[in-house]
Amino acid sequence: MDTVFIKGLKAASVIGCYDWERDIRQTLVIDLELKADFTRAAQTDALEYALDYAAISRRVIDLCDESRFQLLEALAEHLAAIVLAEFSIESLRMTITKPGAVAEAEGVGVVINRP
């Protein structure tokens, strides 16, 4: 199994449980590890066999833009389900960080692994 990664993808979303969070957009930082067999892409050096990480990035940004979840866990599950359904990926690991959510921390977040 090979891995293509997207690190530090910035997306804005309405996210949070507090009333004040429901009226603002907050920046999230998303890291993705996308797993599949990329042997054919490597052997042929042909773009059509490679994973289109620009398209995946755009899709994740758009999904975050449209969403209004209270919990990062729910957003992560939503994103993972769509990425797995729409792209040629066997599994993924996703980290979503919410910078500034706790004043004393650089960020807080969730990490999920989905087959």
C-alpha positions in Angstrom: 0.0 0.0 0.0 1.4 3.4 -1.0 0.6 6.8 0.5 0.0 10.2 -1.1 -0.3 13.0 1.5 -1.7 16.5 1.6 -0.3 18.4 4.6 -1.5 21.7 6.0 -4.6 22.2 3.8 -6.4 25.2 5.0 -10.2 25.4 4.8 -12.8 27.5 6.5 -16.0 26.2 8.1 -18.8 27.0 10.5 -17.7 24.6 13.3 -18.3 24.5 17.0 -20.9 24.1 19.7 -21.0 27.5 21.2 -23.5 30.1 20.0 -20.8 32.5 18.9 -19.2 29.8 16.8 -22.4 29.3 14.8 -22.1 32.8 13.3 -18.5 32.8 12.2 -16.2 30.8 9.9 -13.1 29.3 11.5 -10.0 28.2 9.8 -9.2 24.5 10.0 -5.9 22.8 9.1 -6.3 19.4 7.5 -3.7 16.7 6.9 -4.6 13.7 4.7 -2.8 10.4 4.1 -4.4 8.7 1.2 -3.6 5.0 0.7 -3.8 3.0 -2.5 -1.6 1.0 -4.9 0.1 3.6 -7.0 2.4 1.1 -8.8 0.9 1.8 -12.2 1.4 5.5 -11.9 5.0 5.0 -10.8 5.8 2.5 -13.6 4.2 4.5 -16.4 4.9 8.0 -15.2 1.4 8.7 -16.6 -0.8 11.3 -14.9 -4.0 9.4 -15.6 -2.9 6.6 -13.2 -2.0 9.0 -10.4 -4.1 10.4 -7.6 -5.3 13.9 -8.4 -4.4 15.6 -5.1 -5.4 19.0 -6.4 -8.9 17.8 -7.1 -9.1 16.1 -3.6 -7.8 19.3 -2.0 -10.4 21.4 -3.8 -13.2 18.9 -2.9 -12.3 19.0 0.8 -12.1 22.8 0.9 -15.5 23.0 -0.8 -17.1 20.5 1.6 -15.8 22.4 4.6 -17.1 25.6 3.1 -20.6 24.1 2.8 -20.7 22.4 6.2 -22.1 23.5 9.5 -21.1 20.8 12.0 -20.8 21.2 15.7 -18.1 18.6 16.2 -14.8 18.0 14.4 -15.5 14.3 14.6 -18.7 14.7 12.5 -16.9 16.8 9.9 -14.1 14.4 9.7 -16.5 11.5 9.2 -18.3 13.4 6.5 -15.1 14.3 4.6 -13.7 10.8 4.8 -16.9 9.2 3.5 -17.0 11.5 0.5 -13.3 11.3 -0.3 -13.3 7.5 -0.1 -16.5 7.3 -2.3 -15.3 9.8 -5.0 -11.6 9.0 -5.4 -9.6 5.9 -6.1 -8.4 5.5 -2.5 -8.5 2.3 -0.4 -8.1 4.0 3.0 -7.2 7.3 4.6 -5.9 8.9 7.7 -7.2 12.4 8.4 -6.1 15.0 11.0 -8.2 18.1 11.4 -6.8 20.8 13.6 -8.7 23.7 14.9 -6.1 26.4 15.7 -6.8 28.6 18.7 -9.7 26.5 20.1 -7.9 26.4 23.4 -6.0 29.6 24.3 -3.1 27.7 25.8 -2.7 25.3 22.9 -1.5 25.8 19.3 -4.5 23.8 18.2 -6.8 20.9 19.1 -8.3 18.3 16.8 -9.2 14.8 15.8 -7.4 12.0 13.9 -9.5 9.3 12.1 -8.5 6.3 10.1 -11.0 4.8 7.7 -10.8 1.8 5.4 
